[in-house]
Amino acid sequence: MACRTVPRKDKLPPLTILVVSEETGMPGEGFIAASDIPKTQMEVFAFDWLNRMTPSPDDLKDAAIKRPSNGKLGGT
């Protein structure tokens, strides 16, 4: 969940675009973070992730509360 919430909050490329079907190489039907899948996958790979500050546990919790996944706070 945090992997999906923090990138949206900070305008980062969507890491969840890398979770793909072994058969198709594409994200599942429920993926809505990008319309041009190949282009966005390349943006994720090209992004300078090592120059980003790692979110703290509190940052992740705050992000999950503000933008819950499927309307639920993780684990509830």
C-alpha positions as CSV (number, residue, x, y, z in Angstrom):
1,M,0.0,0.0,0.0
2,A,2.7,2.5,0.9
3,C,4.5,1.7,-2.3
4,R,1.4,3.0,-4.1
5,T,0.5,5.9,-1.8
6,V,3.8,7.7,-1.3
7,P,4.5,8.0,-5.0
8,R,1.1,9.6,-5.6
9,K,1.5,12.0,-2.7
10,D,5.0,13.1,-3.8
11,K,4.4,13.0,-7.6
12,L,6.8,10.1,-8.0
13,P,6.6,7.6,-10.8
14,P,4.3,4.7,-9.7
15,L,6.4,1.8,-8.5
16,T,3.5,-0.6,-8.8
17,I,3.7,-0.4,-12.6
18,L,6.6,-2.9,-12.2
19,V,4.3,-5.6,-10.8
20,V,3.4,-7.3,-14.0
21,S,1.9,-10.6,-15.3
22,E,4.6,-13.1,-16.3
23,E,2.5,-13.9,-19.4
24,T,1.8,-10.4,-20.7
25,G,4.5,-8.2,-19.1
26,M,1.7,-5.8,-18.2
27,P,0.1,-4.7,-14.9
28,G,-3.3,-6.2,-14.0
29,E,-6.6,-4.8,-15.1
30,G,-7.0,-2.8,-11.9
31,F,-3.9,-0.7,-12.5
32,I,-4.9,2.9,-13.1
33,A,-1.8,5.0,-12.3
34,A,-0.8,5.4,-15.9
35,S,-2.2,5.0,-19.4
36,D,1.0,4.7,-21.3
37,I,2.4,1.6,-19.6
38,P,5.7,1.2,-21.4
39,K,6.6,4.9,-21.2
40,T,5.8,5.0,-17.5
41,Q,7.8,1.8,-16.8
42,M,10.8,3.5,-18.4
43,E,10.2,6.6,-16.3
44,V,10.3,4.4,-13.1
45,F,13.5,2.8,-14.2
46,A,15.1,6.1,-15.2
47,F,14.0,8.0,-12.0
48,D,16.9,8.8,-9.6
49,W,15.5,6.9,-6.6
50,L,18.8,6.9,-4.7
51,N,18.6,10.7,-4.5
52,R,15.3,10.6,-2.7
53,M,15.0,10.6,1.0
54,T,13.6,7.4,2.3
55,P,10.2,7.9,3.9
56,S,10.0,7.2,7.7
57,P,7.5,4.9,9.2
58,D,5.5,7.9,10.3
59,D,5.6,9.3,6.7
60,L,4.2,6.0,5.4
61,K,1.5,5.9,8.1
62,D,0.5,9.5,7.3
63,A,0.3,8.7,3.6
64,A,-1.8,5.7,4.2
65,I,-4.2,7.6,6.4
66,K,-4.5,10.5,3.9
67,R,-4.8,8.2,0.9
68,P,-5.9,4.7,1.9
69,S,-5.6,1.8,-0.5
70,N,-9.1,0.6,-1.4
71,G,-10.5,2.8,1.3
72,K,-8.8,0.9,4.1
73,L,-5.8,1.5,6.3
74,G,-3.3,-1.3,5.8
75,G,-4.0,-4.4,7.9
76,T,-7.5,-3.4,8.9
